[in-house]
Amino acid sequence: MNKEQIDRINELARKARFVGLTPDEEKERAALRRAYIDSVLGNLQAQLDNTYLVDEQGNKRKLEKKETEE
């Protein structure tokens, strides 16, 4: 996600508040928001993939995914 895309999201948000959006602009806003969310989640996942836990003895172990209960 680059600066121009974030600026466009903010521009569409301001326009939606004051004037309203056309159907094409609503679709563009939805696509940009999805791209932003995917970018944030990807960055978070990359950060968690590089996270290690250190115990009292100084041993490092990689952070593991928690299994979900169904």
N, C-alpha and C positions, 0 to 999 in steps of 0.2 A: 504494500500500500504506500503510495507516494504522496507528497504534499499536495499536489494538484487534485488528487482524488479526495483527500480529506477536506480540502477547501470546497470542492464541489458538493460534498455531503452537507457541509455547514451552510452553503449557499441555498441548497434545496430546503434545508430545515427552516431557514429564515423565511424563505418564500412561502413555504407551507403555512407558517404561522400567520403571516400578514395578508397574503394574496390568495393562496391556494395553488395546487399543482395540477397540471394537465395529466391525463392518463399515461402519456409517454414519460413525463417527469417522475411520476410515481413508480413506474417500472425501473427507471434509471436509479432512483433513490433506493429501491429495494435491492437492486443488484449491487450497488455500492456498499450498502449496509452489510450485505452478506459477505462481500469481499473483505470488509473491515473486520467482521467477526471471525472469519476464517483466518485472517492474518494474526489477530490477537491470540486465538487458540493455538495456532501453529507456533508462535513465539513462546507461549507458555509451555507447550509440550516440549519444545527444544530445551527450554530452561530446566524443566523437570528431568529430562533425559540426562542432563549433565549435573545432577544433584547427587551428592554423596552424604551419607550419615556417618558421623564419627562417634564411636563409643568411648567409654571412660579410659580404655587402654590405648586409644589412638588408632584403632582399626577402622579403616574406611570400608564402607559397603555401599553399593549402588542402591539408590532408591528404587523400590520395586512397585509395580502397579498393584493396587488393591483389588482383590477379586470382589465382584459385586454379587450380592445374594439375590436370588430370584424367587 
